[in-house]
């Protein structure tokens, strides 16, 4: 499912659930791209000043649905 999420300063374009999306700034420049590859995640950060934000969003996106996996739930 391809979708857009609008924030106050940024747009998330792509499929966050499939882990394939880009974050776009208000000036329409790409902040970062997050792509799922077989066995790893690729994070392409366009500008070093957005590195901490990009890594934080990537970690949060990768944690989506982890609590629904039975092997990760506490006993």
Backbone torsions as a table, in degrees:
resi	resn	phi	psi	omega
1	UNK	NA	125.1	179.5
2	UNK	-98.1	129.0	-176.9
3	UNK	-146.8	166.5	176.7
4	UNK	-120.4	138.8	173.2
5	UNK	-124.5	123.4	-179.2
6	UNK	-100.6	134.0	172.8
7	UNK	-113.8	-171.1	-179.6
8	UNK	-71.3	-31.7	-177.8
9	UNK	-126.3	-9.4	-174.2
10	UNK	-139.4	159.9	178.4
11	UNK	-122.9	132.9	174.4
12	UNK	-101.8	119.3	-175.8
13	UNK	-118.7	127.6	178.8
14	UNK	125.3	-156.6	-178.0
15	UNK	-115.6	102.3	179.3
16	UNK	-66.7	-37.9	179.7
17	UNK	-61.7	-36.5	178.2
18	UNK	-86.4	-2.0	179.1
19	UNK	66.7	29.5	176.3
20	UNK	-127.4	98.7	-176.9
21	UNK	-155.8	166.2	175.3
22	UNK	-129.6	149.5	174.0
23	UNK	-109.0	127.1	-174.7
24	UNK	-117.9	135.0	-179.0
25	UNK	-79.9	170.9	-179.1
26	UNK	-63.1	-26.3	178.0
27	UNK	-85.8	11.3	177.1
28	UNK	70.2	16.4	173.5
29	UNK	-89.6	146.3	179.8
30	UNK	-77.2	125.4	177.1
31	UNK	-79.5	-50.7	174.1
32	UNK	-160.7	160.0	175.0
33	UNK	-120.6	136.8	-178.4
34	UNK	-120.4	118.5	-177.6
35	UNK	-128.3	134.9	175.1
36	UNK	-89.4	126.5	177.3
37	UNK	-116.7	161.7	178.2
38	UNK	-60.6	110.8	176.6
39	UNK	90.7	-7.3	179.8
40	UNK	-159.6	169.2	176.4
41	UNK	-111.7	135.9	177.6
42	UNK	-104.9	125.2	179.9
43	UNK	-120.7	113.8	179.8
44	UNK	-107.7	111.1	-176.8
45	UNK	-100.2	123.0	-174.4
46	UNK	-74.9	-34.6	-176.5
47	UNK	-136.7	131.1	-176.5
48	UNK	-58.2	-27.8	-178.9
49	UNK	-66.8	-19.1	178.8
50	UNK	-100.4	13.3	-174.4
51	UNK	-62.2	-48.8	-178.4
52	UNK	-62.6	-45.1	177.5
53	UNK	-60.2	-45.2	-177.1
54	UNK	-63.8	-44.3	179.3
55	UNK	-66.4	-41.1	179.8
56	UNK	-62.5	-44.9	178.9
57	UNK	-65.5	-39.3	178.7
58	UNK	-61.9	-44.8	178.5
59	UNK	-61.7	-45.4	179.7
60	UNK	-62.2	-43.0	179.6
61	UNK	-63.3	-36.8	-179.5
62	UNK	-75.8	-16.2	176.8
63	UNK	-87.1	-9.9	179.2
64	UNK	-61.2	131.6	177.6
65	UNK	75.1	2.9	179.9
66	UNK	-69.2	-29.3	178.9
67	UNK	-74.3	-15.4	178.6
68	UNK	-85.5	-10.8	178.5
69	UNK	-83.0	122.0	-173.4
70	UNK	-59.5	-34.5	-177.3
71	UNK	-70.0	-15.1	-179.9
72	UNK	-101.0	-7.7	-179.5
73	UNK	-75.8	143.3	176.6
74	UNK	-66.1	150.3	-177.7
75	UNK	-73.2	NA	NA
